[in-house]
Amino acid sequence: MATELLDGGAPEHVARAAVLLCRGLVVAFPTETVYGLGARADDARAVARLARLKERPAGKPFTLLFASPEEALAAGVPGRAARALAEAFWPGPLTLVIRDGRGGDVGLRCPDCELTRRVLRLVGAAVAAPSANVSGGEPARSARDVLAVFEGRIAAVLDGGSAPLGVPSTVVRALDDEAEVLREGAVSEARIRAVLRTSR
């Protein structure tokens, strides 16, 4: 299949990206950090397709993107640390890993990219969205980077220009009152620790 190149500045193209996601297809789109590959999180076949594209190890879950901080926090069981960090950094380049209410953990993020959030609102559901690269590869920072790897393998790329930050989100496991930085990215560990200190 040919990969559609969609213009993020055209409302009809933004709507097209959402329609493709709703149909269970994989679509790449920008965030403020890097480009992501997206699939509806409640569509098991779409998520399996995403895992194959990423060459992701079996059983490793994907971060879920939401249009608002409130929607993201409602998808898990946030403790004090998670709420404090969400208030300080969402929308933004922070992924929070919290309890999912079923005995496991879930990674959540509300991106600071209005284009991305517009797509998420149109989809009306969480979107599983790892970075747009094969596992272990360099994250894509532009639509051109995405096409260099995934041309003909995904339904579309929504072109929103170069990702402004160009580095992945920081990942923090925030369970109850404790927090652990799993990956330092766009938000420094020092800023994470400062928020946690002042929230006690």
Helices and strands as residue ranges (DSSP letters): E 4-7, H 11-22, E 27-30, E 35-40, H 44-54, E 64-65, H 69-74, H 80-89, E 94-99, E 105-109, H 114-123, E 127-128, H 143-150, E 156-159, E 170-175, E 178-183, H 189-198
